[in-house]
Amino acid sequence: MIRPVKSVQWGKKIVKVIEIYPKLGSSNLFARDVIKSGGLSGTVLWILEQIEGVGRRGRKWDADQSSLTFSIIWRCPKDEAPQNLTLAVGLGLVQSLSEAIGLSELKVKWPNDLWIEGKKLGGILTEAMYHRGDRWIILGIGLNVNALPPKGDLSPRISMQQATGCFWPRLGVLDVALLGVERGFDLARNGEDLSALFRIHGNFLDRTITVFQGGKAFRALAKDVLPDGSLLIEDARGERAVLPEEITVRF
């Protein structure tokens, strides 16, 4: 098992320790090995340079040493995973990063991206696995902090440095991001009304979007986020709810 070059105690409700690794393929795939090797729930795996990262729907998400990529492993108590965790963590990240770094234009794009105006700043990939009868959540997060990494998908990208004109130390950004993760877990576990928060911190409601579903594309109006995390859309066929695994949304 690969050992971290450094471990830092954090000691919050969810995050307990940060382990730092210089260079690995995918933080989420590595997280699976850590869980199988007896990793502690609440461990952050910070990969200084990720070279084989994967985002939603298998899209490539690599990150050089100017970006921030990490995964959190968390064992669900009594096999109960918080509902809408990806959505809630996205909201928590937006709130914490906006307050601490001044990213006032930062918004959540349903279901798992962080955008500034028309460009992607980062993303979240949540996965689950069972190990020895316990259900574990792996929460992978990638943020463009300073210079942009190579293009990995069709979305135009932006970094914090571009948005603010300042160079940002990654450890400081990680600290703020983890506070956002804690905030997101609280939202999910407390059953907060995410729809109201998306009206404030989302960039997709009440606007026309392009929906890709089953090899077809069509235009629709994004109307609301429902309690189960699905997106309520309206098109020529009327209103209906769609789940993240069913569609891709673009502007």
N, C-alpha and C positions, 0 to 999 in steps of 0.2 A: 504494500500500500504506500502510495506517495505521501510523504510527510510535509507539513507546511513549513515554510521558512520562518514564520513568526505567528504567534497566537496572541490576541489581545482580548482581555475580558471586557465585556460590555454590560452584562447584567441587567437587562430590562425585562419586561414581562414576556416578550416573545424571544428576542435575540439575547443570547447568553455569551457567546464568544465569537470572535472574528478570526478565521484562519486565512493566512496569506500564502498564495502559491504564485511562483514567478510566471509560468507559462504552461498552459494545458489546452486540450482541444475544446471541449464543451463543459461549462460549469454544471449544467443540469445532468449530463451523463455522468460526470465525475461524482455528483451528489449521490447518485444511485449506489456507486461503489462505497462511498463513505457510510451510507445508511447500512449496507450489508456488512460493513466492517465494525459496526457498533458505534457509529457517530452519535454525538449528543444532540438531542432535539434542541433547536434554537441556535445551531451553528451556522455562521455565514462563511461561505467559501468564496473568498475574493481572489479572482484570477487576474493577475496584473496584465497578462496578454493572452487573450483567447483566440485560438486560430481555427477552430472548427465549430463555432457556435451555430445554433439553429433556433430560428424564431417560429412564429405561428405558421402552420401549414408547411413546415419544413424549409422555410426560407432561410438563407444563409445570414448569419449575424456574427461576423468577426469583429474583433476590437483590438486596436493596437494599444500602446502604453499611454495614449492620451485620452482613452475612453475608460469607462467604468463598467465592469461586468462582474456580477456576483450571483450566487444562489444561496437560498436559505432552506435548510431542512427542518421540518417541524412534524412531530408525531401528534396525530389527532387524538385528543382524549376520548376514550370510549368509542372510537371509530366515528366520531362526529366531526365532519369537516365544516367550517363556516361557509354559509351560503354566499355566493357571488364574491368570493375572495379576490379574484383578479380585478373586478370592477372596483371593489372597495379599496384595494391597495393602490390602484391608479389614482383614485380620488385623494387618498392620503399622501401620495407622493407629490401630486400637484399642489396641495395645500402647503406642505412643508417646504418644498423647493421655492414656491412663490414667496412665502414669508421670509425665508432665510437668505435667499439669493437674489430676490427681486425680479423673478421671472413672471411678471404680471400677466403676460400673454399666454402662459403655459396652460394647456387644456388637455382633457382626456378625449381621445377618439375611440369610440366603442369598437371592440371590447377591451383592447389591451395596449393601446399606443398612447404616447405623450407627444403632443404637437405644439409648436409655437407658430401661430398664424398658419401658413400653408406648408410647413415643413416638420418632419419627424425628428424629435429629440431623443426618444427612447421607446422601449417596449418591455412588456412583461410576458413571461411564459410560465404558466402554472401547470404542473403535472402531478400525478398521484401514483403511488406504488404501495404494495403490501409487502411487509417483511415480518416473518415470524408472528403472524396474526395481527399485527398493527398496521393501520393505514398511515402513511406518511405523505406530506405535501412537500413538493419541491417548487420553490418560487424563484424563478430566474429573472433578473432585471439587468437591462443594458441601457446605459446613458452615454450620449455623446458629450463629453466634458469640454475638451479643448479642440485640437485639430480633428477633422472628420476622418473616420476610417474609410477603407474602400467601399464603394457602393455594393450593398448586399440585396437590395430589393428595388421595386419600382418607385418607391416614395422618395421625394426630395428630402434631404436631410439638413439639419442645423445643429450646431453645438452650443453649449452654454457660453463659451468664449465669443462666438459670433453674435449671440443674442445680447450679451451684456458689455462686450468690449473688454472683459477682464479675463485673466488667466486664473483657473481655479485648481487648487490642490485636490487630488482625488480622494485623499483620506477625509478631508473636510466635507466633500460632497457625499461620500459614503455615510458619514455620521448623520447628515441631514436626511439622506434617503432612508436610512434605517429608522429614524424618527417617523418618517412618512409611512413606512411599513407597519410600525407599531400602531399608528393612527388608523391605518386601513384595517388591521385585524380587529381593532375596537369597533369600527363601523360594521364589519361583517358579523361579529359575534353579538353585537347589541341589536342587530336587526334594524339598522337605521333606514330611513326612506331615501334610497339612493337616487330616485327620480328627481327629488327636489335639489339634491346636490349636483346632479348632472345639468340642471338648468343654470347653475352658477359656474361650474367647473368643466362642463363639456363643450365640445365644439361642433356637435352634430345634430342636436335636436332642432326641430322647426326649420330644417333646411333640406334641400333636395340632394339626394345622394345617388350614386350608382351602385347597384347591388349585383354581385356576381354569384350565381347560384346554379349548380348543375350544368356548367358549361355555357350558360346564358347570362346576358347582362340586361338590366332594365333600370329605369329611373323610378325613384320613389321618394316620398316625404318621410323623414324620420320624426316620429311623433312623441315617443315616450320610452322609458326603460321600465319594464314591468318588474314586479317583485321577484320573479324567478330569474331575472337577469336578461331575459329576452328583449329584443328591440321591436317595438310596435311601429310598423311602417304602413303607409297608404299609397297605393298606386291605382291603376285603372281597374284592378280587380277588387278594390276595396281595402279595408284594414285587415292586417293579420300580424301575428307575432312570429319572429324568426330568432333562432338561437345562434350563438357565435360559431358553432361547428357546422352550421348549415350554409353560411354565406360569408362573403368578403365585402367590405364596404369601402368605397372610394368616393372622393369628391370630384 
